[in-house]
Amino acid sequence: MLWTWQNGDISLTPGFDGDFEKALGAIKAKTIVMPAEMDLYFPPEDNEYEVKYMPNAEFRAIKSVWGHFAGGGVNAVDTKFIDDAIKELLAS
């Protein structure tokens, strides 16, 4: 999993020639990207940038003090936030 995280680069997919924004633009699925607001491993600003290039994506940060562990089932408020967003996405 670590190797994939370190080496996974969607811009290296054939047809994108290293263009990260072009690769993001090819993602057509309806998406809600929900990073943790205080995640120090994966800052939400990274996802906010990526969502700008994804035509059917929406950015919603999980407002939580749990950092990287937000949304992992530890906090009922975080879980409800995620569950509500998933229900909304599936209903659309």
C-alpha beads as a LAMMPS data file, in Angstrom:
LAMMPS data file: protein, C-alpha beads

92 atoms
91 bonds

1 atom types
1 bond types

-500.0 500.0 xlo xhi
-500.0 500.0 ylo yhi
-500.0 500.0 zlo zhi

Masses

1 110.0

Atoms # bond

1 1 1 0.000 0.000 0.000
2 1 1 2.866 2.356 0.801
3 1 1 4.478 1.676 -2.593
4 1 1 1.205 2.522 -4.337
5 1 1 0.824 5.745 -2.358
6 1 1 4.383 6.819 -3.146
7 1 1 4.317 5.811 -6.822
8 1 1 0.693 6.190 -7.850
9 1 1 0.578 9.068 -10.329
10 1 1 -2.538 9.273 -12.478
11 1 1 -0.773 11.615 -14.870
12 1 1 1.440 8.700 -15.965
13 1 1 -1.607 6.852 -17.314
14 1 1 -1.305 6.503 -21.103
15 1 1 -2.776 9.493 -22.883
16 1 1 -2.092 12.113 -20.223
17 1 1 1.652 12.603 -20.845
18 1 1 2.363 13.639 -17.269
19 1 1 -0.432 16.255 -17.194
20 1 1 -1.959 15.846 -13.723
21 1 1 -4.801 18.321 -14.273
22 1 1 -5.749 16.633 -17.559
23 1 1 -5.857 13.257 -15.784
24 1 1 -8.077 14.688 -13.053
25 1 1 -10.356 16.124 -15.725
26 1 1 -10.869 12.637 -17.133
27 1 1 -12.527 11.494 -13.900
28 1 1 -16.211 11.740 -14.777
29 1 1 -17.800 10.019 -11.770
30 1 1 -19.912 12.103 -9.413
31 1 1 -17.700 12.518 -6.406
32 1 1 -17.668 14.159 -3.003
33 1 1 -14.077 14.450 -1.780
34 1 1 -14.101 14.576 2.021
35 1 1 -10.695 15.024 3.617
36 1 1 -10.319 15.757 7.299
37 1 1 -9.970 19.474 7.919
38 1 1 -7.027 18.958 10.285
39 1 1 -5.264 16.032 8.585
40 1 1 -1.533 16.728 8.713
41 1 1 -0.636 13.711 6.558
42 1 1 -2.940 14.619 3.671
43 1 1 -3.756 18.342 3.905
44 1 1 -7.250 19.184 2.631
45 1 1 -5.770 21.938 0.465
46 1 1 -4.368 19.208 -1.790
47 1 1 -7.855 17.785 -2.380
48 1 1 -9.342 21.246 -2.808
49 1 1 -6.861 21.835 -5.637
50 1 1 -7.622 18.475 -7.252
51 1 1 -11.392 18.955 -7.147
52 1 1 -11.038 22.139 -9.229
53 1 1 -10.050 19.934 -12.171
54 1 1 -12.612 17.155 -11.647
55 1 1 -15.777 18.053 -13.571
56 1 1 -18.289 16.276 -11.307
57 1 1 -16.558 16.578 -7.951
58 1 1 -17.388 18.562 -4.857
59 1 1 -15.063 19.334 -1.933
60 1 1 -16.411 18.995 1.625
61 1 1 -13.917 18.984 4.473
62 1 1 -14.797 16.949 7.562
63 1 1 -14.740 19.531 10.344
64 1 1 -13.151 17.454 13.060
65 1 1 -10.397 17.648 15.640
66 1 1 -9.501 13.992 14.940
67 1 1 -7.044 14.888 12.176
68 1 1 -5.988 11.914 10.063
69 1 1 -8.370 9.663 12.016
70 1 1 -11.478 11.707 11.206
71 1 1 -14.041 9.586 9.475
72 1 1 -12.537 6.354 10.713
73 1 1 -15.591 5.471 12.774
74 1 1 -14.223 6.801 16.079
75 1 1 -16.413 9.890 16.216
76 1 1 -20.175 9.678 15.652
77 1 1 -20.358 13.262 14.334
78 1 1 -17.735 12.544 11.653
79 1 1 -19.452 9.302 10.698
80 1 1 -22.812 11.046 10.338
81 1 1 -21.235 13.746 8.143
82 1 1 -19.817 11.088 5.825
83 1 1 -22.959 8.934 5.849
84 1 1 -25.157 11.930 5.025
85 1 1 -22.914 12.912 2.110
86 1 1 -22.899 9.350 0.751
87 1 1 -26.697 9.140 0.977
88 1 1 -26.970 12.468 -0.861
89 1 1 -24.539 11.328 -3.556
90 1 1 -26.326 8.026 -4.105
91 1 1 -29.707 9.749 -4.254
92 1 1 -28.526 12.174 -6.958

Bonds

1 1 1 2
2 1 2 3
3 1 3 4
4 1 4 5
5 1 5 6
6 1 6 7
7 1 7 8
8 1 8 9
9 1 9 10
10 1 10 11
11 1 11 12
12 1 12 13
13 1 13 14
14 1 14 15
15 1 15 16
16 1 16 17
17 1 17 18
18 1 18 19
19 1 19 20
20 1 20 21
21 1 21 22
22 1 22 23
23 1 23 24
24 1 24 25
25 1 25 26
26 1 26 27
27 1 27 28
28 1 28 29
29 1 29 30
30 1 30 31
31 1 31 32
32 1 32 33
33 1 33 34
34 1 34 35
35 1 35 36
36 1 36 37
37 1 37 38
38 1 38 39
39 1 39 40
40 1 40 41
41 1 41 42
42 1 42 43
43 1 43 44
44 1 44 45
45 1 45 46
46 1 46 47
47 1 47 48
48 1 48 49
49 1 49 50
50 1 50 51
51 1 51 52
52 1 52 53
53 1 53 54
54 1 54 55
55 1 55 56
56 1 56 57
57 1 57 58
58 1 58 59
59 1 59 60
60 1 60 61
61 1 61 62
62 1 62 63
63 1 63 64
64 1 64 65
65 1 65 66
66 1 66 67
67 1 67 68
68 1 68 69
69 1 69 70
70 1 70 71
71 1 71 72
72 1 72 73
73 1 73 74
74 1 74 75
75 1 75 76
76 1 76 77
77 1 77 78
78 1 78 79
79 1 79 80
80 1 80 81
81 1 81 82
82 1 82 83
83 1 83 84
84 1 84 85
85 1 85 86
86 1 86 87
87 1 87 88
88 1 88 89
89 1 89 90
90 1 90 91
91 1 91 92
